[in-house]
């Protein structure tokens, strides 16, 4: 079902792209860490209110600032994978190989999943190391906070896989008509919807917000909520409302991926 040679080709062609994404993510993480060191003393007290008083708070703030990166990364990966050869005019070479369309489709999807896992594994290592380097002594003795960090890493990966499969299904259906611009628009679109939902919560009706959160998959990987839950500042019900968002989105993505696969099998690749 999955062709190893095609998988190697994908990684060889994508190594520059994956390297650039990793550098962008790591650079932003280090930048936010340096900013934290520069203003740490001022952040501890703001008008008498403690703003950042633990490594967990710092970790959540850094992860929150990277919120836009992940949906764009996953959407670009999902939308552009299948139509790449056709758009770059070497599709005939790929589809003249003794590979079925099913093998091409499955191998491309496998590559996307592995790419997300690799980038996120590196991200988890860097972020964990930087959080410990911060030097706030509450992190290591409190095992729940480390557990919260890895809970965030896990949910963040699930969120990216959901967006990837959503876009991969769409890209499978569109095939050569899928474009980089469309993928960026989808990634930014998820982010904008999430902002609009937050505004509605603040200025319209918080109860309505609980319903609207299901319209955006970004919400179930909210680092601030996860670390607040771990520290006892958020209730189980609040945490459950967010994490259960994953269920309908996973079902939607499976359905869209199945539909995209069918369209891809019947599409004209010329």
Secondary structure, 3 states (H helix, E strand, C coil): CCCHHHHHHHHHHHHHHHHHHHHHHHHHHHHHHHHHHHHHHHHHCECCECCCCCHHHHHHHHHHHCHHHHHHHHHHHHHHCCCHHHHCCCHHHHHCCCCCHHHHHHHHHHHHHHHHHHHHHHHHHHHHHHHHHCCCCHHHHCHHHHHHHHHHHHHHHHHHHHHHHHHHHHHHHHHHHCCHHHHHHHHHHHHHHHHHHHHHHHHCCHHHHHHHHHHCHHHHHCHHHHHHHHCCCCCHHHHHHHHCHHHHHHHHHHHHHHHHHHHHHHCCCC
